[in-house]
Structures are given as structure tokens and as C-alpha cells.
């Protein structure tokens, strides 16, 4: 009986992992939202956010998880963006150190501005867990649109992220 239960659990994990790996979230179309939130940590994320902001896809953008030593002028030079865009429309969030604190920082930022729609930008393999954390933190009435940056994750990275996702889902079920 115990072996059957373990085999069924393993089968469930494997089927879930196949779903997780094959159906990674995709980039979003150019629809307009109140805000853009970019989670630092992966290639192409900030580039995507800046391009959308320049195309007027949102009013403002939060880059969550920026190191305290980084200055807006340095980012403007690195991403070949006018510094005036950073002055008017981009907030550098410096409180977050992980995905959960990204969600807390984002929720506070959105609540202060009373935004009702947000485009979440992160890497495709990271989107499900980031969105889960954000949904748990945001007040009701805020719509989240997922805008995944495509990548080529290794099988190991996908398995690690899938396990983190499952642990966060389980923690959410018991209220942690």
C-alpha cells in the first residue's frame, strides 16, 4: 500500500512537471496596463519593461529587487535609455531580496498608486511562482497580466523551480 502511494505521488509529480516544463508562460501582446513590474534576476527582463514603457504600454514601471548601490543614471546608460524616463516613470525598488519580498514590495507600490492593472515581467520559468506570490499579496480588484521573457532553461533549473512552486502552493494552502 505504501509503495502504491509513493508510486502514485511520483507519477503525479512527473505529470505536473511535464505540464510545468512544456507549457511555460509566453510573452504578452502590447495591451495597455496601469503599471509594469519587472522582477530583477534574469536577462531581458528590464529591456522588455523599458521597451514597453517607451511604447506607452503603461504609465509607470517598478523594477523590484534592485541593489542599493545601483543608481538610475547607471541603469539609463546600461539600457541606452534617456535618464528622464527613469526620473518620471521608473521606480527602483530596493527592498526585495527574493520572490516573496518582490511580491510584498510590488503590492505596496501598487496600493500607494491605486493601480488596478499590472503587467508582471519575469522569465518564463519563474512566472508561475512569481504570479502565485503576487496574487497572494495583492488586494482584491487588481488584475495581473503575465508577460514572460522567453529563455532556454535547463532541465535541472526547471525541476528546481517546479519544486519551489509546489512548496509555495502547499504553504499557501496551509496559510503560510
Helices and strands as residue ranges (DSSP letters): H 2-22, E 35-39, H 45-54, E 60-64, H 72-78, H 83-89, E 90-93, H 99-113, E 117-123, G 124-126, H 127-137, E 143-149, H 155-173
